[in-house]
Amino acid sequence: MSHPHPELGPPPTLPANGLRVTPLGGLGEIGRNMTVFEYGGRLLIVDCGVLFPEDEQPGIDLILPDFSSIRNRLDDIEGIVLTHGHEDHIGGVPFLLREKPDIPLIGSKLTLALIEAKLQEHRIRPYTLEVAEGHRERIGPFDCEFVAVNHSIPDALAVAIRTPAGMVVHTGDFKMDQLPLDNRLTDLHAFARLSEEGIDLLLSDSTNAEVPGFVPPERDISNALRQVFAGARKRIIVASFASHVHRIQQILDAAHEYGRRVAFVGRSMVRNMGIARDLGYLKVPPGLVVDVKTLDDLPDSEVVLVCTGSQGEPMAALSRMANRDHQIRIVQGDTVILASSLIPGNENAVYRVINGLTRWGANVVHKGNAKVHVSGHASAGELLYFYNICRPRNLMPVHGEWRHLRANAELGALTGVPHDRIVIAEDGVVVDLVDGRAKIAGKVQAGYVYVDGLSVGDVREPALKDRKILGDEGIISVFVVLDSSTGKITGGPYIQARGSGIEDSAFSAVLPKITEVLERSAQDGVVEPHQMQQLVRRTLGKWVSDTYRRRPMILPVVVEV
């Protein structure tokens, strides 16, 4: 198995008969999925998603793929193929179209409807091409065939990309639910047909590669939901992804069966479910869904609220309810259902929300204590079955953390893919398919691009490190006034601490040390303000470390008069 090396340099010029594959996100992480394909000087992008921040990224709203490697080649992009409508696959599209709004978007009916609604908020009207399973479209030099796959959102597609260099199949996110709610199966017949033609490189979803066996059918959740609905005496509040149409359908069915009305809470939930209903993907009995404003007129035993926030997102409706920062107040006896999995990295945030809800008296039902979620990604048994059908000549695991990519690679090897034809890459690692073999050719920049409010890419790692220090250790500011000609202290030092846990009065012990250092510096003729600031920082920092074993941010200000 080939794998990336930290010393990889820029890739060489792509051979005339080669196809280049460059993942800019989605490898070594869950989210930010984006892969760039290049042939004959033209580019095709598959997906452009976002990653949600973790605790180590305070203040960040979203994390985007790094577009820098293609920024000077936007005119070479033939289109963006969107495999399905989840945020980790479409959330970055508005930010790329800001740079070139006329890049065509190719996807299924529901996927395009979801991204068009999102782009409307950004005041972008995209060029779109609607496709469906079985369609085959020529997109520049890329001959693309679309294949139905089952996932946790309707209308998901895999894509087979044919070029003179060979055929590449990108699965997108998929599983093999044999009893899907919409009766839309993963089209194994189509994959077998592609296998007969010859799949030169398979990019396969790795998220559940560590999980043995097969994913249970989505419809298995219905019984668990009915039990919860049967036992609930007050309001039921369900948190789910705003695009999980199949899950919401089962919630609606249970609510209808038990005589409850449903209200959607949160802008994205209201928007997406409205789109799904208008397009016929969500079946809503007449009178079942009501406006949230009318709920006060109904008894609690007849109310179901469906909202976002299943991943503990700070600004989502459920998190705000847990923090008593939402118009909907959790009361004793309410039932809250978290109808989703835990995305790696979000566990602490989710459990904080669960504890907050429990504190106010809610009965919280989640994956850990009831069968209210099944995964949307193929487990190891399904992947083995899939590889035996596809028989790829080369395999590249995608969509997953390192442990998932490794596990997926081992599954491929078990089914007969030679070890030297399995490529484990990471974001930015360039893989070339030349003469039927996939090999790592180099690396391009593919770091995190942070969205903070209206700022995109302005916040960098040093700023996040500063935010982390401020949050963990606080800040101490020191103000000193010096005579510009002699360097002698004419005012201060004055010290203030915020968030450090150290009382201002405690700094009286270090003031003489700071004064002594500055006076000695002035005697030695060192009076440049920046150098004096460094002396203050080192002196105060050493004292705080020795006395309190803490490392707050120290902000010295030296003013000459």
N, C-alpha and C positions, 0 to 999 in steps of 0.2 A: 504494500500500500504506500503510495506516495503521499507526502504531507508537506505543509509549508515550512519554510525556514526563515528565521527572523532577518537573515542577511540577504534575502531576495532583492534584486534590483529591478529597475523598470524592464518591462518585457521588450523583446526585439520586435522588429517589423513582422507583422503577420504574413506567413507564406501565402502565395496567391491561391493555393488549394486548401487553405486552412480555415477553420471556424474557431473564433475566440469567444470564450465564456468568462465573464468577469462578474462575480457576485459582489455587490456593493453593500449588502446587508442580508441578515437572516442566517448566517453561518456563525456558530459559536454563541448564538442568542436566540431568544424566542421573540421575533418581531422584526420590523425594519426590512422586510423581504424585498429585495430588488436584484435582478440579474440582467446584465447587458450582454447581448450576443452581437458579434461582429462578423460580417462576411463581405468581401469586396468593397471595403471602405464604408459600408452602410451599417447602421446599428438598429437593433430591435431590443426593446426593454420588456421584460416580463415582471410585472408587479412593481409597485413603488409605495411601500408602507412605512409605518412609524413604529417606534418602540416607546413604551411608557417608562418614565423615570423610576429609579429606586431611591432608597433613603440616602444613598451617597451622592445624589444629584439634587440638592435642595433648591427649590424655586423653579425648577425646570418643568415645563408643560409637556413637551414632546421631544423625541430624539429622531432626527431624520437621517437617511443615507447621505453620504458625502458625494455631491455631484461634481466635485472639482475635476475628476478624470474625464468627464464628458462635457464639461461646461463650454469648452472651445469647439465642441463638435455637435452642438444642438441641431444644426442644419442637416446633419447626417442621420438623425433619428427618423426611422420610417414610421414608428408608432410605439405605443405602450399597450401590451397585452395584459389585461387584468383577469386573473384566474377566478377570483370571487370577491365579494364585497366586504370582507372584514377589514378593520382599520389597519391591521399589520400588513395589509397588502394594497390598500388604496389610500391610506391616510397621508402619504407624502406627495400624492399627485398634484394637489393645488400648489405646492411649493415649487415643483419642477415646472409646472405650466406658467407660473409667474415669470419664469425666465424665457419661456417660448410658448405662448398660449395656443399655437396652432398645431402642436404635436397631436396626431390622431390617437384616440383611445379606442381600443378594441376589447369587447367583452360581451357577456350575456345581457339579456334584457334587465334583470334585476340589478346586476352589478353596475351597469351604466346608469340606471335610474338613481342608485345610491350615490355614485360619484358626481352625477350632474347636480343633485340637490346640494351636495357639499360644495361644489364649485360655485354654485349660485351665491353662497355666502361670501365667496372670495371675488364675486363679480367677474367670473370667467365663464364664457360660453364655449364649451369644447367642441372639437370635431370628433364625431363618434362613428364607429362601425359596429353594428349589432351582429353578433354571431351566436350560433347554437351548436350543440353536439351534432357531429356529422358534417358541419360546414368546412369547406376548405377555401382559404383565401390566400391570394398572392399579395404579400406585403413587401414591396421592393424585391430584393433577391431571396426573401424568406417565404417559402411555401408552407403555410401554417394550416394544420388540420386540428380541429377541436373535438375533444372527447369528453363525454359526461363522466363526472366523478361525484361520488356521494360525500358530503361534508356536513358541518353543522349550520350551513346556510344554503338555501336553494340556489340552483343555477351555477354551481361550481363547475369549472372546466379544467382539464389538462390540455396541454398543447404539444403537438408534434411539429417540430420545425425541420423542414427539409431544405438542404442546400447541396450544392455539388460536393461539399466536404463530407456530407453524411447526414444522417437523421438524428436529431436530439429530441428526446421526450422530457418535458417538464411536467411533473404530476400536479403542481400546486399542492394544496392541502387536500388530503383524501382519506377515506376509510372505505370499508366494504360491508356496510350495513345491508343485510339480506332482506330486511323488512322495513325499508324507509317509509316515512310517513307520506311522502309525495310519490312513492312507487318509482322513483328515479334511481336506478342502480348504477354503481360504477360499471362502465361498459367494458367488461373483461373480453368480450368478443372483439371489440375494436383494438384493444391492446394486443390480443393474440394475432390479429391481422397485421398490426404494425411490426410485431415480432417476426412474422414470416417474411416481411420485407427487409427487416434487419434494423434493430435499434443500435446505433453506433455509440450513443451516450445517453444514459438515463439519469436525470436529476430527480431524486426521490425524497419525499417528506420523511423526516427522521424523528419527529416529536415523540412518538410512542415506541420507538425501536427497543427500548429497555423493558417494555411491558409484555409479559408472555401472553400467548393465546390470542383471542379475538375480542374486539370491542363489542359489548352488548348492544342490541338494537335500541335506537332512540325511543321507540314506543314502550320499552320496559319502564320508562319513567312514569308513565300514566298511573300505574297502580300506586306508586309511592305518593304521587301528588293527590290522588283520591283519598288516601289515608289521612294525609295532612288536612285536606279540606273537610273531611268528615269530622275530624277532631277539633277543628278551630271554632272558637266561640265568638271571637271578635274579628277585627280586620285581618286580612292576609296581605302581606306586602312581599312582592317577589322582585328580586334583583337579578338581572340577566344582562348579557351583552345586548346592545341596542339593535343588533343585526341578526340575532338568533331566532329566526322566524319559526323554525320547527318547535323550539322550546316554548315560545310564546303561544303557538297554536295549541299546545297541550294545556297550558294555563287557561286559555280561553275555554277550551272544551270542559275542563274541570269546573270552572266558574259557572258555566252554563248548566252543567249537571246539578250543581248544588245551589242554584238559585241566587247567585251573586252577580253584581255588576262590576265591570272592570274599567279602570281609568289609567291611562298612560301618564307617567310623570317624567319630566325631563325633555328638553328640546330634541335631542337626538332620537330618543325613544318614540316620541310623538311623530316626528318626521319619518323615521324609517318604517314604523308600523303602518303609517298612512300610505306610504309608497307600496308596501307589500300587499296591503288590502286593495288598493286601487288596481294593482297589476294581477290580482287574483291568486297570489301566493299565500295569503292569509284569509282563511274562511271565518267570517265574523257573523254570528246569528244576529238578526235585527234586534236593536235595543240593548245588546249586551254591553257595548262600549259606550261610556258616558264621559262627559267633561269632568275634570277633577273638581271644578267649582260646585258641582251638584251633589258631591258626596255628603255634605253636611245634612242633606235632606234624607239620607238613607241610614237605617240602623247599621251599627258596626258589623253585625253578622251577615250583612249582604254586600260587603265591600271587598274588592280586590284592587290593590294598587300595583302596577308594574313599572319598575324604575330601573335606572342604571346604578352602577356602583358596586357590582359584584367583585371587583378587584381592589376595593378599598381606596379608589381614587378620591383624593381630598375634596374636590369640588363636585363630585357626583352626588346625586340625591340621597342615596343611602348613607353615605358618610356624614352628610350634613344632618340627617335625621339622628344619627347616633350622637352627634355633637350638640344636639338641640339648636341647630342653626338652620332649620327648615320649617316652612309653614305647617308641614305635617308632623305632629308630635307623637312619638311612640308612647304608648300607655300600657299599663299592666294588662296582660292577656292577649296582646297583639301577637300574631305569628309572622315571622320573617323567613322567607325561603331564599337561600343563595343558590340559584340554579345554574352554577357554572363551576369550572375547575379553578385551581389556584395556578396562575401563571408564575413560573419560577421567579423569585425576587419580590413577589407581592405578598408573601405569606404574612409578614409582620403587620402590614397595613390592613389586611383582611381580618386578622384576629383582633386587631384594635377595634375595628368596626363591630365585630361580633360581641366583644366585651362591652362596648358602649351600648349596644342595643339591649343586651342582657341586663345591664345595669338599670335600664328604665322599665324592665319587666317583660320584655319580649321573649317569646319562645323562638329560638333561632334554629332553623333546620338547614343543614348544609351537607355537602358530600360526605363529611366524616361521620354523620349520624343517621343518614337516610339516603336512599338511592334516588337523588334528585338531579343527578348529572351523569351523562356518559360522554366520553371523549369524541371529538370529531376527527381524530387522527388514527391511522391504521396501527395496530399493535404488531408484535413480532410475527405472530402466526399469519396475519394477513399479508405482511411484507414478504415473508417466505413464499407464500402462494403467488403473490404478484410477480416476484422475480422469476419464479419458475415458468410463468406465462410469458413474461417479456424477454427473458434471456438476453439481457443487454451485453454488448461487447465491452463497454466501459461503464463504470458506475461512479456517480458523484453524489454522496448524501448531502442534502440541503435541509434548511429549516429545522434548527435545533441547536442546543448547547453542545459542547465538545463531547460529553458523554453520550448524547444521542447520536451524533455523527459517527462516533466510533462503533457503537452498537449496531447501527444500520450497516456500516461497512462489513462487520463480521457476518451479518445475515446474508449480505450479497455474496461473500466468500463461500458460505455454506452451500449456496445454491449453484456454485460453480463458476462465478466470476473470478478470473485469475487475480491474485493479490496485486500484481503489478499493473492491473488495469482498473484498480479502485483508487480514486483520488479523494483524499480528505483535505479540503481546502479551508480557508477562512476568508473573512471579508477582505476584498482587495486583491486576493491571490488570483492571478490570471491563468486560466487553463486553456490550452490550445488542442483542438482536435485536428490532427494532421495524419493523413494516410491511415485512418482507422484507429489511431491510438490517441488517448487523452493524456496529456502531460502538463505539469506545471511549468509555466514559461517566465514568470516574473510576478511583480506585485505593483499595484498602484495605490494611491492614497484612498483610504476608506474609513476615516475616523468618524466619531460622533459629531453631528451638527445639532446644537441645542436650540430649541425654541423656548424663549422666555418672554411671555407676553407678546408684544409686537416685534421683538428682536429675534432675528434668525441668524445664527452663526456668530453673533457678537460675544456670547458667553463662552469662554474656553476653560480648559482644565484648571489653570491657576486660579481663576475666579471661583470655580466650584470648590477648590481646596480651601480658599479663603472663607467661603460660606460655611464649609464644614467646621473649620476652626472656630469661626464666630459662634456657630450653633453649639459646639461641644465645650469650648473653653472660654468664650467671651472675648472682650477687648479691653485693653488698658491704654489710655491716651496720656501722653506726657507733653506738657507745654513749657518751653523755656524761652526767655528773652535775653539776647546777648547784645553787648555793645559792639557795633560793627568795626570799630577801630582797634579795640583792645581784646575783644573776645571774652570779656568778663561778664558774668551773669548779672543782669539788672532786674530780672523778674523770674520768679519760679525757683526750682521746678514745681509745676502744679500737676497733680496726677488724679485722674478719674478712671474708675473701673465700671464696666457694665457687663453683667452676665458671667463674671469670672468667679463669683462667690467670695471675693476678697473685699473687706470693708475699706473704704477710702482712708480711714484713720490708720490702718495697718501700714500704709506706705511711708509713714514718718520714719520708719527704721531704715529705709533705703534712700531717702532724700539726701543725707550727707554723702553717701557713696556716689550718687550721680553728680552732685556738686563738686566733689573731689576730682572725679574723672574729667569733668569739663574744665576745671581750673588748671589741672595739669596739662591738658591738651592746649589750652591757651598759652601757657608758659612755653610750650614746645613750638609755638607758632602755627599750630593746626587750628584754624578758625573757620574753615569752609563749612557752611551749614549742613551739607549732606554727610560729611564725615562726622560732624558732631552728633547728628541724628543716629548714625550707626553706633557710636559710642554709648549713647543713651539706651538704644535698643538692647545692646549686648549686656550692659550692666544691669538693667532692670530685669531682662529675661533670665539671666543667671540667678538673680536673687529670688524671683518668683519660683523658678524651678527647684532651687535648693530648699526654699522655705515651705512650698506648698505642693511640690511635685506636679505642677501644672504648666501648660504651654499655651497661654492665651495669645491672641494677636496683639502685638504692641505697636502703637502708632505714635512715634515721636514727632513733635513739631518744634523746630528751632527757628526763631524769628530774630532777625537783626534790626536794630534801631540805631 
